[in-house]
Amino acid sequence: MPRLFPLAPLVLIVVGCTQFPEIDARVPEAERTGPPPALIDVVPLLAQADAARQSQRVTPESAADLAARAAALATRPVPNAPARGAAQDARLQALTARAEALRATPVIDPATRDRLDAGVTPPAALQ
């Protein structure tokens, strides 16, 4: 190890003379010297989003129509789908039954739901 100490300054000099790639060279010249991008007013975009959220595009009639279309598509065969065997059908039925059982039970038990509904009581120092 002591024999390497005299080589340390030489290693530092070689490392100090290394050419590093220019980061600015990756940005095209037109973007570096061109005008800054135009700023867009966000208020109209937010208004559009609020209007879309509050619009009554989905009515009970359109929801029923959409459900009917989904049912029709669910019964239609999938083109170029591999054939299912009895094992896949049994697994699909078991998974469907498990999903239905999970949907039937509440995610949060009633005691926890009551505690969540009660909210948080801030300490007296913060009131």
Buried (B, 14 or more C-beta within 10 A) or exposed (E): EEEEEEEEEEEEEEEEEEEEEEEEEEEEEEEEEEEEEEEEEEEEEEEEEEEEEEEEEEEEEEEEEEEEEEEEEEEEEEEEEEEEEEEEEEEEEEEEEEEEEEEEEEEEEEEEEEEEEEEEEEEEEEE
